[in-house]
Amino acid sequence: MDRRLLLLTILVTGVAAWCQAPSAAGGTPAKKKVSPLAEYAGLWTARFDGRLWLQLRLELNGEQLTGSLVHPRDISLDGEGQLRSVSEEQATEVVTNAALNPDGLVVTVKDPDTQEADRYLMRLVMPAKDAADVKMIGEAMPPGMAKPKPWRVVKSGIAITNTVPAPPR
C-alpha cells in the first residue's frame, strides 16, 4: 500500500510540475503582446524642393495612437496629382483618431482653430516598414482636378529617401 501511495505522489507531483508555466528566473519569460499600431508610432516626414513640408507624429498610448500633423496651409498639384508647390504658412492639426483597416491606418486630424477634420490613409511600405505612403481620403475634388497622389514619408532616423523633386522651371 505504501508503494502505491508513493507512486501516486510522484505521478501527481510530476504532472503538476509539467503543467506549471516557466518562471521568469528559470525559463523563457512570457512574450509581451505588441500592439499592431506600434509599427506606425514615430515621427514621419516628407521633403519637397529640399525642405521639410510634411511631419506626422504618432505616439502609442496604451492601445491608441495620438499625435499631430504639421503641413502647409496650401498645396498646389499638377494635372497628374503630383505636388507642384507648397506654401510657407504651416498648419498644425491634432490626431483625433487612428484606426487600422485592411488598407492601412486611417488617421483623422482636426484643426483646433477651424474644427475642420481631414482623413488620411497611411500604408507602410514593405518589407522594412520604415517608409509609408500617405494620401488624403474623403476629399471632394473640384471638377477636372486630379486626385492627389500618395506622399512618401519616412520614419525618423532613416536616411532621407522621401524627397519629392521640385517641378521643372
Secondary structure, 3 states (H helix, E strand, C coil): CHHHHHHHHHHHHHHHHHHCCCCCCCCCCCCCCCCCCHHHCEEEEEEECCEEEEEEEEEEECCEEEEEEEEECCEEECCCCCEEEECCCEEEEEEEEEEEECCEEEEEEECCCCCCEEEEEEEECCCCCCEEEEEEECCCCCCCCCCCCCEEEEECCCCCCCEECCCCC
